[in-house]
Amino acid sequence: MRRFVRLSRHLLWFVALLLAGSVVPVVAGPVFHEMMPLDLQEDMHMGARTPSGALPAVLSTRGGLVAAPAEGQTPSNSLEVAYGGRHTATSPDSSYHVDGLTTRPESVRYDEPFRPSILPFKRLYAFDHLESDLSFSVRDKALIAVSVGGDAPPSEDAFYGDLAVDLVKNVAVRIPSVGPGAKLRALHVDPPRVVEVLRDSADNWFLRAQEGGRVRVVLQLSINRSSFGSLFRPVSWDKLAPFVSPLPSVAHAPALEVAKHIGVSRRQSPAQTLDSLVRYFRNFHESAQLPDAKDAQGLYRELSMSQKGVCRHRAYSFTITALSLGLPTRLVHNEAHAWVEVYDSEVWHRIDLGGAATTIQRSMNDALVSQYRPPKDPHSWPVGSHSGGSLSRQARENRVVLSQNDSDGTSDTKPLNQSPRGASSALSMAAGTEPEPEIRFQIEESRILRGHPLKIFGSVRKNGKACPFSRIDIYVQGELGGTLIGSVASNSKGIFEGQVTLPSSTPVGHFSVRAEVAGGCK
């Protein structure tokens, strides 16, 4: 302590000499220090690292610079979804059984642990082998280590992962990845654990440690960009044969019947066959008239021949048909969407067959994370398709996704802050007066810095209907009253997003944020 005091005195004498002959103003009260805003360009140029030193502080992506998740024991995901736990390589969810519910879901939940966001294509479950009961499993459950380290070449796209994981002592628990053949460049675990990342023959990822408990895992990942959109190589059937998992005998007859109905065979090249299959299965449609079949063989045949079903039915039927022809294929799904991956002896191609839900409920803290922009889809889409990519575009354009059937006027995505004015709408309606607009919003930061941009996003409704093209004024409310700090406008769906700035003259203290409709919302 005494050494610190002496150093401080020397510093004060140095400052006094510099100020000799100057008039030094007397500052009344304490001097508050403010955090410097992040400069991603500077961090990238300087090669900055995260506090642990394990990961780069910034990644350069095709959509711009992306900051690393803030390290700590609390995941950035506001839903606090934890992976791992009872989900292992041998748990019941390590196999897939198709169902006969062919109606389209209006809304599904989705947790996004990656930045840029790959919504809705988080790779959580993958299957590469068909069993005799026509359920899907993993051909080889033996786990091998995923190497850590190395630099990503220009052909690969970069991502961060931010996961809460429930570890089980000496048990490999399931975690997501960004896509087939992803590379693990770095990872950081908090609280510290010695962990190993493992994968099986279908490239499912698992995390294993000698201690249990919940941890936060921050990852740096990269993946070959061509996996998300590129032409299938002009490869021969013989070249693909070693990579195909053989079908059980009970699947041969119905698969041959389906292939004949579609008009595909090995007389075509693998690339031509794949294009025909994608075109056929993308023309499926959801249906409230459920299948009549009572067994797995009949259900596969009926789904395929009638082109009936949503994403999981398309992926299931496609995979059986493709394997029967000799195309190495996997069925992949998460809690919100299903698709397939097809191998050309060098690249696993992620192929979306459509059948996605109307809307998706996701973590609001991720709503301002940039959305990944994949390469152009090499396969055509029929008119009126509901692709997983359409949910990605919706997320890029609107950031907040609202259900089309919200009869109570609330947002599907939670948690949200609700304006005090919106809270009185039900009371106003009961009294027979004109109801106030209801505003729900969220801010990106918990601390507001003077002179620093503050991102805000949300939605505005009245009588349960969206308020399009309305002006929303944003106030900070402190002990001395409210201060207008800016305005944002809602789009055609009543959704708003923008930036406001707290004036530098605002006194330091605790504030709440309030939103009011200043125009529109008739």
N, C-alpha and C positions, 0 to 999 in steps of 0.2 A: 504493500500500500504506500509506504514512504517513497519508494522509487517512482511510483506513478505521480505522487504529488510534486516531486522535484522536477520531473519531466514536464508537468503542466505549468509550473512556474517559469521554466525556461521558454516554453512556448508563448506564455503571456508576455514576457519581456520582448520576444521577437516581434510579436504583433504590435506591441507598444512602440517599438522603434520604427516599424513601417508606417504607423499612423502619426508619427511626430509632426507637429505643425498643422495637423488636421483637426477639424472640429468633429468630435465623436458624439453622435446623438445618444441620449440616455433612453434605453428601452424600458418601458414600464411593463412589468409582468413577465411571465415566461415566454420564451421564443419557441414556437412549435415547428418541428421538422416534418417535412412531407416526403413521402416515398417518391422516388423518381419513376416516371412511367417506363414501361418496358420498351426497349428498342430492339426488335427482332433482327433487323438488318445488322445492327452493331454486334449483337450476340453471335450471329452467324459469321460475320467477318472475323471476330475475335476468337472463334472456336470455343465459346462458353460452354461449360458443363453444368449439369444439375448439382445441387449441394452435395450429394453423395459422390459425385465424380463418375458415376456409373454410366450416364447417358448424356448425349449432347443436349444442350438447352433448347435448341431450335433444329427443326428438320426443314429442308427445302423440298417442297412437293410441287407437283404440276399446278396445284390450285393456289400456291403461295407458301409463305413461311408459316410453320405451325409450331407453337410453343409447347414444350414438354409439360406434362401434368405436374402440378406442384407436389413435391414429395411429402410424405407424412403417412400416418396410419389410417386416415379417413379417405376412402375413394372419392373421386370427384362426382361419381354417379349419384344423383340425388335419390334414386330408388334404392340404393345400397343393396343391389342384387349381388349375392355371393355365389361364386362358382365352386366346383369341387364338392366337398361333403360326401353325401351318399351316392354321387354320380361318379362311377368308376368304370373301368374297362369291362367289368363283369356284372354290373348292376342291371336291373330289368330294362332300363332305357338304352342298353347297348345292343338292342335288336329293334327292328321296325316291322310292325304289322299294319297293313292297310285297313282302312275302314270304309264304310259305304255311305258316309254323310257327304253328299256332293253339293250341298248348298254353299253359297259364298258367304264367309263371315264379314260382317260390317266393319268390325274393329278388332284388332289384335294388339297385344302388348309386346314390347320389344325393348331390350336393354342394349345400349350401344357403348361398348368399352373401348372403341378405337377412335383415333383422330388422325387424319380426316375420317369422318364417319363413312362406313360402308353400308349403312342401312339400305335394305334389310338383309344383307348377305353375310352377316357374321357366321363363320363356319364353326358349328358346334357339334353336330353329329354327321358322320359319313359312313356309308355302308358299301361294301364291295363284293358281297357274296350272297347268293340266293339259297335258302334252305329248302328242304323237301316239303315243308308246309307253306312255301312261297312267302315266308317272312325274310327280311334282309338282316344280315349280320356282318361281322368283320371276318374276313378270310383267315387272317393271322393275327391273333391278339397278343403275340409276343411283342414286348415294348423295347424299342431301341432309343438310344439317347439322341436328342436334338442338339447339335453343336451350337456353341455360343461364340459370337465374335465375327470379325471380318467387316470389310467395307462393301456397301452395295454398289454394283456397277450401274452405269447410266440406264441400262435396260430394265432396272427394277424400280418400283415405287416404294416410298418410305411411309411408315406408320408408327404411331405410338399406341400402346395398349395400357389400359389402367383398370386393373381387376381387383376385386375383393375375393379372396379364395379361402375356403374353409379346408385347412389341411387335416388329414387323418394320418396318424403316425405310421410311417412305412407303407402307406397305401397310395397308389397312383390315382389322383382325382382329376376329373375332366376339366379342361379349360378351353376357351375358344381360340381360334386363330383367324387371320384375315383371308386365307385362301389356300388352295392346293400348292404344296411345295414352298410355303413361306419359309423365310430364313430368320433365325433369331440372332440379332446383332448384339443386344445387350439386355440386361435385366437388373432390377433393384427390388429387394424384398424388405418390407418394413412391418413389424420389427424384424431384425435380421434373422434369417434362417439359411441353412445350407440346403439348397433345393436342386433338383434335376428335372429338366423338361424332357418328356418322352413322347414317342409317337408309335402308332400301330400301322398295319399294312394299308389301311384306308386313310392314313395321315390325320387321324384324330390326335389331339394333343392332351397330355396329362402332366401334372405336377406332383412330384413326390419329395417328401422330407422326412427326417427322423424325428421330428416333433410335430404335434398337432396344434390346432388353434387357428384363428382367423388372422390373415396377413393381407397386406396390400402389395400387389406385384405390378410394377411399372416396366413395360417392355419397349424395346425398339425393334421393329420388324421391317423386313423388305420382301418384295415378291415380284416375280417376273410379270411385267405389265401385260404381256401377251396372253397370260392366263385368263384375263378378264375380257378379252375381245381380240381374236385374230383368226385367220383362216386355218382350217385343218390341213395339215401337211399331206401332199400327194403320196401317201404311204400304201403299201400292199397289205392284203389280209394276212399273209404269212408273217409279215413284220410285226403285226399286232397280236398274233396268236399267243405268245408267251405271257402276255399281260392280262388275258381274259380268264376270269373265274368261271369254270364250267357250270352249266345249269344242271339241276337235278332232273332225272328222267321224266318226272310228272309235269315239268314245264315245257317239254319239247313240243308236244302236239298243240297246246293252245298258243304258244309263241309263234309256231309256224303258221297257224291259221291267221293270227293277227298280222304277221308280216305280209302274207299273201293279200290280205284285205287292204293293207296300206299300199301295196305295190312295190315293196322293196325286197331285194335279195342280194346275194353276194356276186351276182353278175354285174352289179354296179360297183364302182370303186368305193372304198370306205368314206371318202369325202362326200361323194354323191349320196350315199346311203344316209349319212349323218344329216345332210341338208334336207332330204326328204322326210326324215323322222322329225326333225325340229319343226318343219312346216306343218306336218300333220298334228303333232301334239300341242302346238301353239293354237290350233283351231278347236281345242276342247272348249266346253262351256259349262258353267255351273248349272245345277238343276235341282229343283225342289222335288222332282220325281225320282225317288231314290232307286238304286239298282234292285233287281229282283233276285240276283244270285245269292245262294246260301253258302257257298264254299269259296275258297281262295282262288281256285282255278277259274270258276265261273265268274267271280268278281273281276279278275284281271281281264278275262275275255270281254265281259260286258262293258267295263269302263273303256277299254281300248276301242271296241267296235262302234260304240255309241258316241265316242268322243265326249264323255261326260265326266265332270269333276273339276276340282280346284287344283292348286299347285301341287299338293302332295299326291293326288291321284295321277296327275300327269307325269310327275317324276317317277313314281312307282312303276307305272305301265311302260314308260319310255325305257327305264333301266332294264326290265326283263326282256323287252323286245330287242334292244340294242345288244345285250349280252348274247342273246340267241343267235344273232347274226355275226358275232365276233368282234364287236366294238368294246374295248375296255371302258366300262362305265361305272360310276358311283352315284348313289342317291344321297343327297345332302340336305339337311334341314336344321332349322333352329325353332324357337318358339313362335315365330311369325311367318316364316316362308320356307318353301322347299324348291330345290332345283337339281340339276344333274351336272356331273363332270365327266368329260370324255377325253381319253388319252390318245395322242397321235404318235406315240413312241418317244416324244421329246417334251411335250407340254400337255398338262392337264387343262382342258378348256372348261371354264365355268359357263354353263348354258342355262339361262332362265327360260322356262317354258310358260310363264304367266300364271294366271289364276290367283293373283294376290288379293288381299283383303281391300275393302274400300278405304279404310284409314288405319293408321298405326299409332299406338300410344307409346311414347318413348320418354326417356329421361329428359326433363326440362333443362337441366344444367348443360346438356349436350346440344341444346337447340341452336346455339350460336357457334358451335364447332363447324368448321368448313366441311362440306360434303365432297367425298371423293368423286372425281369425274373419270370414269373408265373409258377405254377406247371405244370406238364405234362398233356396234353389234354387227358382225358379218352376216347374220341371218335376218331375213325379213320378218316383219310382224303383221298379222292380219288386223284389219280395222276393228276398233273397239276392244282391243286387248287390255287386260289389267296386269301389266308386267310388274316385277319387283322394281325395275328401273323407274317406273312411273311414280312409285313411292319415294324413290330417291330424288327425282325431279321436284316432286311436291315439297319435299323437305327443303330443297335448295331455295325454292321460290317463296315458300310461306313460313318456313322455320317452325311454326306452331301448327299442328294439324288438329282440326276439330271434327267431331263426329257429325254426320249429316242428320242424325236422329236424336239430337239433344233436346228432348221435350222440356227439360227443366232449365234450359239455358246455361248449363254449366259446361266447362271444357272437359274433354276426355283426359287431357294431360294434366297431371298433378305432380307436386304441389304448386300452387300459384298464389300470389298475393291478390287480394280482392280490395278494390277501392272502397273507402267508407261510403261513398255515394251509392255504389252498386248494392251495398248491403241493405239499403232501405227500400229497394224496389218492391219486395213482397209486401211490406207494410203499406206502401203507397197504393198498390193495387187493391188491397183489402179495404182501404178507405175510399176507394172510388175515384182517386185522383190519377193524373197522368204519371205512370211509373218512371223512375229515373233509369238512365242507361246503366247497365252492369259492366264494369270494367274488371278484367282479370289480367294481371301482368306479373312479370318477374324481371329483376335486375341481375346483371351478371356478377357484380361485386358486392360484397358485404360491407366494405369500407369505401366511402366516397371521398375522393381526393379533389381538393380545390384546383380548378383549371384543368382537370383531367376528364377526358370523354367517359361518359357513363352509358353503357348499352342497356336498352330496355326493350322488352318485347311482350306481346300479349294479345288480347282480343277484347272487343267491345260488342255488346248485344243489348237489345231492348225488346221486351215481350218475347224473349226466347229466339229472336231473329238477329242475324248479323247486322251491324251498322256499317255499311260501306262508306268509304271516302269521307270519314269524319275526322275532325281535328281533336287531338287529345293533348291537353296541357299537363305538364309534369311539374309538380311542386315538391320542394323539400320543406318539411314541417319541423321547426325547432321550438325552443322555449319562447322566442320572440315572435312567433307566428310563421306563416307560410311564405315562401319565396318561389316565384315562377322561374324555372331554370331552362325551359324550352318546350317545344311542341313536336309531336309526331302525328302522322296521318295513317288511318287504316286503309287497307286495300279493299278490293271488291268483296272479299269474304269477311270483312270486319277484323282482320288481323293487322297488327301494327308492329313495326320494328324500327328502331332508330337510335340516335345518340343525342344526348343532351350534356351540358357542361355546367358544373357548379362554379359560380363566379369566384375569382380569387379573393374577393373582399368578404366572402362569407366567413363568419367566425368559426373557429374550430369547436366541435361539440358533437352531440348525438342527434341524429335527425331520422325522421321517417319519410318515406316517399309516398306522395299522393298523386292520383291521376283524376282529371275531370274532363268530360266532353265539352268542348268549347264551340263546336259547330258541327252540323250534320246530325245524323242519328234521328231523323224525323219519324 
